[in-house]
Amino acid sequence: MSWGFETDAAFQKELDWIDAFVREEVEPLDLLLDSPYDVGDPVRNRLVKPLQQRVRDRGLWACHLEPELGGQGYGQVKLALMNEILGRSSFAPTVFGCQAPDSGNAEILAKYGTPEQKRKYLQPLLGNDIVSCFAMTEPQGGSDPTTFRTRAVRDGDDWVISGQKWFASNANYAAFYITLAVTDPDVSAYKGMSMFIVPADAPGIRILRDVHVVGRNPRGHGHGYLAFDQVRVPADHMLGRPGEAFVVAQTRLGGGRIHHAMRTIGEARKAFDMLCERAVSRSAQRGRLADKQLVQAMVADSWIELEQFRLLVLRTAWLIDKEGDYKKVRKDISAVKAAMPKVLHDIVSRAIQIHGSLGITNEMPFVDQLVSSLIMGLADGPTEVHKITLARELLSEVAPSAELFPDYHLPRARERARAKYGAALQAADGL
Ligand SMILES: Cc1cc2nc3c(=O)[nH]c(=O)nc-3n(C[C@H](O)[C@H](O)[C@H](O)COP(=O)(O)OP(=O)(O)OC[C@H]3O[C@@H](n4cnc5c(N)ncnc54)[C@H](O)[C@@H]3O)c2cc1C
């Protein structure tokens, strides 16, 4: 099936290579290994590292990063076309050096890190020799940063951190946690929180539980419920300036959200391909499912929704390239983030329906994808919050009408039209 969107011939060649490589070499890992993040697992390393080397040899490693960090400095449009292929496989981002949350953590270490922080944490992270974790959400609140309570207090040359973090993905594999803590409770949360690099083996950190999403492989990567009890980090482990945590977090979330959306296109397309194949393969009541008009409606709706979403993602990617700053494209990224769960959810639900009872079993990937769609409505900010961001920005550009009846009220609009063309109408009458 063609998903035509032209790019230059040389890059198309790379996309074709990526497509074949992911399908033939990487997707099988999803079925055999538990987690792409378990860098301590020798079996995972034996299979993953040679594939990573092939990606490096092809010049496609960590394409989202600038060349000085070992990447390709690809713009977002190229990344979108590439990521929609990587979205087919949960191992593909790791094989291509762009897996979350490490990719976002690398971006902020590159942008805000000191030379020493880059040497100690960024370099091994870029090589996938270690993995990292982002610890912002707390048990009492995730979507509203003003609810965060984890506190960092200055003590001589150190900061001492106490509090709890929740849903810190990959905490049990991570070498360090990028942790947000309140450093000045007397100013607004947006100015009183700072970001720290906390080594995972710092005394005082405990993983209370490794929480798993229902329906996910219980041996796969989980999400840490963490306790920080007087955890001491040297002052040079602050990432960015004091009070800058919110700005630092936004830097990584902008890229994270749009790259996730790019990969979701690939995940949804995989479900769509299966839906179509089943429709042309299976018969009921004297005819192929593909020939039933209600099934055709499901195929048409799925294709339209996926392509609409893809164009929204590509346009947002193009805008980020043009503006050169995620912040300037905040509303568009929020629109993408809010649309993403529904597109995947609806296409996957139809794929389940068309597959009948087979669709709902653990012999098919759909229920796992359905769970993914629910996660997408929560992680990196709930859908409601993104809709609010989008609507606020859209409405902020609209001026209230000065009169009781708005300008576009038909009698007023007609008056203006007459004023503009009245003379011409009168002249035409005389023809
Ligand atoms: C799989 C997964 C991985 C994650 N990984 C990480 C990670 O690595 N690091 C990290 O720090 N966090 C992570 N999170 C946490 C995630 O970012 C938070 O769950 C999210 O920000 C929502 O916070 P909350 O769960 O506390 O929900 P709450 O803040 O309690 O909100 C609950 C619900 O209230 C509604 N709501 C909230 N605000 C509004 C509003 N203004 N208007 C209307 N309705 C509203 C929404 O429906 C929302 O889902 C992860 C979450 C998941 C599911």
The ligand as a Tripos MOL2 file, in Angstrom:
@<TRIPOS>MOLECULE
LIG
   53    58     1     0     0
SMALL
NO_CHARGES

@<TRIPOS>ATOM
      1 C1          3.4330    4.5640   30.9010 C.3       1 LIG1
      2 C2          3.7310    5.8460   31.6050 C.ar      1 LIG1
      3 C3          5.0490    6.3020   31.6760 C.ar      1 LIG1
      4 C4          5.3530    7.4670   32.3670 C.ar      1 LIG1
      5 N1          6.6650    7.8530   32.4820 N.ar      1 LIG1
      6 C5          6.9960    8.9210   33.2410 C.ar      1 LIG1
      7 C6          8.3710    9.2580   33.4620 C.ar      1 LIG1
      8 O1          9.2830    8.6090   32.9470 O.2       1 LIG1
      9 N2          8.6370   10.2940   34.2880 N.ar      1 LIG1
     10 C7          7.6660   11.0380   34.8770 C.ar      1 LIG1
     11 O2          7.9890   11.9810   35.5970 O.2       1 LIG1
     12 N3          6.3420   10.7360   34.7020 N.ar      1 LIG1
     13 C8          5.9880    9.6890   33.9010 C.ar      1 LIG1
     14 N4          4.6600    9.3490   33.7320 N.ar      1 LIG1
     15 C9          3.6480   10.0900   34.4710 C.3       1 LIG1
     16 C10         2.7840   10.9810   33.6200 C.3       1 LIG1
     17 O3          3.5080   12.0420   33.0530 O.3       1 LIG1
     18 C11         1.6320   11.4540   34.5100 C.3       1 LIG1
     19 O4          0.8570   10.2980   34.8180 O.3       1 LIG1
     20 C12         0.7750   12.5120   33.8660 C.3       1 LIG1
     21 O5          1.4620   13.7400   33.8290 O.3       1 LIG1
     22 C13        -0.5490   12.6840   34.6170 C.3       1 LIG1
     23 O6         -0.3190   12.8790   35.9820 O.3       1 LIG1
     24 P1         -1.1900   12.0300   37.0570 P.3       1 LIG1
     25 O7         -1.1130   10.6060   36.6600 O.co2     1 LIG1
     26 O8         -0.7140   12.3780   38.4070 O.co2     1 LIG1
     27 O9         -2.6560   12.5180   36.8300 O.3       1 LIG1
     28 P2         -3.3940   13.7430   37.5660 P.3       1 LIG1
     29 O10        -2.5190   14.9520   37.5140 O.co2     1 LIG1
     30 O11        -3.8850   13.2660   38.8790 O.co2     1 LIG1
     31 O12        -4.6250   13.9410   36.5940 O.3       1 LIG1
     32 C14        -5.6470   12.9210   36.5270 C.3       1 LIG1
     33 C15        -6.5860   13.2350   35.4110 C.3       1 LIG1
     34 O13        -7.2430   14.4410   35.6600 O.3       1 LIG1
     35 C16        -7.6120   15.0580   34.4360 C.3       1 LIG1
     36 N5         -7.0880   16.4290   34.4350 N.ar      1 LIG1
     37 C17        -5.8970   16.8660   34.9060 C.ar      1 LIG1
     38 N6         -5.7900   18.1890   34.7170 N.ar      1 LIG1
     39 C18        -6.9330   18.6040   34.1320 C.ar      1 LIG1
     40 C19        -7.4410   19.8530   33.6850 C.ar      1 LIG1
     41 N7         -6.7010   20.9690   33.8170 N.pl3     1 LIG1
     42 N8         -8.6790   19.8940   33.1240 N.ar      1 LIG1
     43 C20        -9.4110   18.7680   32.9730 C.ar      1 LIG1
     44 N9         -8.9850   17.5550   33.3740 N.ar      1 LIG1
     45 C21        -7.7680   17.4830   33.9400 C.ar      1 LIG1
     46 C22        -6.9970   14.2240   33.3260 C.3       1 LIG1
     47 O14        -7.9740   13.3520   32.8070 O.3       1 LIG1
     48 C23        -5.9400   13.4380   34.0500 C.3       1 LIG1
     49 O15        -5.6410   12.2020   33.3960 O.3       1 LIG1
     50 C24         4.3230    8.2160   32.9970 C.ar      1 LIG1
     51 C25         2.9880    7.7780   32.8990 C.ar      1 LIG1
     52 C26         2.6910    6.6140   32.2170 C.ar      1 LIG1
     53 C27         1.2800    6.1450   32.1690 C.3       1 LIG1
@<TRIPOS>BOND
     1     1     2 1
     2     2     3 ar
     3     2    52 ar
     4     3     4 ar
     5     4     5 ar
     6     4    50 ar
     7     5     6 ar
     8     6     7 ar
     9     6    13 1
    10     7     8 2
    11     7     9 ar
    12     9    10 ar
    13    10    11 2
    14    10    12 ar
    15    12    13 ar
    16    13    14 ar
    17    14    15 1
    18    14    50 ar
    19    15    16 1
    20    16    17 1
    21    16    18 1
    22    18    19 1
    23    18    20 1
    24    20    21 1
    25    20    22 1
    26    22    23 1
    27    23    24 1
    28    24    25 2
    29    24    26 1
    30    24    27 1
    31    27    28 1
    32    28    29 2
    33    28    30 1
    34    28    31 1
    35    31    32 1
    36    32    33 1
    37    33    34 1
    38    33    48 1
    39    34    35 1
    40    35    36 1
    41    35    46 1
    42    36    37 ar
    43    36    45 ar
    44    37    38 ar
    45    38    39 ar
    46    39    40 ar
    47    39    45 ar
    48    40    41 1
    49    40    42 ar
    50    42    43 ar
    51    43    44 ar
    52    44    45 ar
    53    46    47 1
    54    46    48 1
    55    48    49 1
    56    50    51 ar
    57    51    52 ar
    58    52    53 1
@<TRIPOS>SUBSTRUCTURE
     1 LIG1         1 GROUP 0 **** ****
